[in-house]
Amino acid sequence: MWLTRFKELPLALRVLFLASFVNRAGMFVFPLLTVYLVRDKGLSLGEAGLLISVGSTGLLVGSLLSGPFCDLRGRRPALLFALLLNAAGYLGLSTLDGPPWTFAALLFAALVGMGMFGPACNTLIADLTTAEQRSFAYAVSYMGTNLGMSIGPLLGGVAAGYSYHVMFVGNILAGLLCATLIAVWIPVDSRRAAEDEGGKGLRGRARHGALGHGHVLALVLVSFFYVVPLIGVEYALPLAVTTVLDEPTGLIGIVYTINSVAMVTYGLVFEKRLPAYGTKMLLMVAGLLWALSLAVLAFALSLPVVLLSIVVWTLGEVIASVVVPTYIADHVDERRVGSFMALNGFVLALARLVVPASLGFIWQSHGVGPVFFALLITSMVGMAVFALLRIRTAGPAAPHHQHDVSPPTSLEERHS
């Protein structure tokens, strides 16, 4: 029973999942940034788009910083710094009234924090789970994060209806609440103690760096071909529903509701069965599901097809989102997990940066059909590369320590 398995996870992880859900549900600002910059700050659509593009490079920087920060300062400090930096950036964005470049700088700072949070979260999950718990923990984390993301824009729209300042305050308060939960319930990282006890053996393995984990590096980089369809569908499907199919905007909410319901259903039903199959087979199945969904969208776009395709590609999304971080956690030396999780986050951030602009150009030049066809080709290329990739089935390269996960019991321990 999934509830029993959830209760068996360390308390710190259950708190982390709650914090991640609240953080994503409190993401009021980012989906409505364009509207805020145009209506409240008086920028043109072109200026707003350019500022958001420049600021969004913060996601890439944050993803790259997350690994070294986790390794040098610890997982909990990385999570807290990410949340506080995000809150500070949005506070400045909502209160300061300077030239347009200051908006880009503040958004950059906020999104560095956003980019750091996910990889640090995945690294902590790897630290606090056993191999048997890991895929379930990543499935729960992904479901909770995406459920929060489905609620956030709705709540943000309601808040913005009252005032943009209410929208920003809600986002900042959600981040501070998450930071409080993490500071109180997630233990101080014991990484330095583990390194001292491990001595030269751990340090010797760490010198191999990414070269000793070439198969993991290749898998993470090739996963870009599966991330592109995910980001592409997020961009293209709402536009296709409202402009090509001429359906009401409210239907987009139904589309994402179906996605969320399917994600939870698949996560609870199929996650327990995933470890029975090899990583390569699972990734091939995920690509096939994406390809089938995108093929019908490319050649037979209609409302029933859209609704049916969501049910199909969501399963592929769940499989890939669980398999990739689990493979990293199972096969990477303990001291390198943070760096590889950061690389995984960088791949996602890179796709978020380049895919919308690329698909926008294709759509403007050739129409909606070629957009979904391009995403179909991308997923098929991913399948072909994964088929040729050397993927291991053995256990982890080095055992992960399951650290003490009891919350600190005294003020002295909390700040040690």
Secondary structure, 3 states (H helix, E strand, C coil): CHHHHHHHCCHHHHHHHHHHHHHHHCCCCHHHHHHHHHHCCCCCHHHHHHHHHHHHHHHHHHHHHHHHHHHHHCHHHHHHHHHHHHHHHHHHHHHCCCCHHHHHHHHHHHHHHHHHHHHHHHHHHHHHCCHHHHHHHHHHHHHHHHHHHHHHHHHHHHHHHHCHHHHHHHHHHHHHHHHHHHHHHCCCCCHHHHHHHHCHHHHHHHCCHHHHHHHHHHHHHHCHHHHHHHHHHHHHHHHHHHHHCCCCCHHHHHHHHHHHHHHHHHHHHHHHHHHHCCHHHHHHHHHHHHHHHHHHHHHCCCHHHHHHHHHHHHHHHHHHHHHHHHHHHHHCCHHHHHHHHHHHHHHHHHHHHHHHHHHHHHHHHHCHHHHHHHHHHHHHHHHHHHHHCCCCCCCCCCCCCCCCCCCCCCHHHHCC
